[in-house]
Amino acid sequence: MIVTELLRLLQAEHDGTAGRADHLRGQIGQLTTALAEAEARLAELGATSTSTCPPTSPRPTSPAHAWGDPSAKDSFAPA
């Protein structure tokens, strides 16, 4: 009789754990879908931002220009 009760308790715990695992698998599926949608939206926003907001100032052509030295000769420009 004690063995029968132990087997019944183990089966009940197994069933509960299996149900919990199924529930978690469902949540993982939903979260995976939501993550994919969010990543796709971020990619769209990044592409839109890049195409609609070009840089407002030209890139420096030499390190001296990057530091704001107006007397620096542009070493990358043709002579």
N, C-alpha and C positions, 0 to 999 in steps of 0.2 A: 504493500500500500504506500509506503514512503517513496519507493522508486517511481510508482505511477504518478504521484503528486509532483515529484521532481521533474519528470518528463513533461508534464502538463505545463509547469512554470517555465521550463526552458522553451517549449514551443510557443508559449504566449510572448516571451521576451523576443524570440526570433521573429515572430510575426510583427511585433511592434517596431523592431529595428528595421526590418525589410520595408515596412510602410514609411518610416522616416527616410530611408535611403531613396525610395521612389520620389518622395516629396522633394528632397534635396536635388535629385537629378532634374526634376521639373524646374526648380528655381534656377539651376545652372543653365538650362536651356534658355529660359527667359532672359537671364542676365547676359548670356552670350549674344543673343539677338540685340538686346538694348545696347551693348557695347559696340557691336558692329555698326549699328545705326549712328551712334554718337561719333565714332571714328570717321565714318563716311561724311557726316555733317562737318566735322572739323576740317577734313580735307577740302570740302567745298568752300568753306569759309576762308581757308588759307589761300586757295587758288583765287578766290574773288578779291581778297585783300591784296594779293600780289599784283593782280591785273588792274585794279582800280586805284591803287595808291603807289605809283612809282616813286622812287627816291626824289626828294625835293632839291638836293644839292649834288653837284657833280662830285665824283670820287677824286681824291687827290691823286696826282700823277707821280708824285715822288714823296719820299719820307719828309723832306723839308716842307713841302706844301701841306702835308698832314699836320705839321706842327704850327702852321700859320705863318711861315717865314715868307713874306711877299717878295723879298729880294732873291729868293732861291731860284736858280735856273732849273727849268724842267728838263731833267736828264733823260726822260723818256721821249721827249718830243724830237722830231727830226731837226737836224741842224740847218 
